[in-house]
Amino acid sequence: SSGINAEYGGAKFVSSQLLADLKKENFSLKLKIYYLETTLSKVSGVEEFDVLNENVQLKVEKEGLEKELATNKELLIKASSVVDSLSTKQGSNESEGRLS
């Protein structure tokens, strides 16, 4: 029974991970379009356009990394609480074993 739950839980994780990756990619693409449209309206020369295009790409990358960092911080907090919970449970189990 627990093996089946683990398999389904893994599938949920893969699906949620895929969804998170797609959302991140979608966000990056929308941000890139916004910066490109904004920059394109200001462009006056080819060299300037290349510099501005690189700047846009760096801004998009920065925004994506900031969003990824926030997501990873949330995951780290969740993992920490699970570890704390398991440590507390293990400690109480050991205490019960000593009392027996």
Secondary structure, 3 states (H helix, E strand, C coil): CHHHHHHHHHHHHHHHHHHHHHHHHHHHHHHHHHHHHHHHCCCCCHHHHHHHHHHHHHHHHHHHHHHHHHHHHHHHHHHHHHHHHHHHHHHHHHHHHHHC
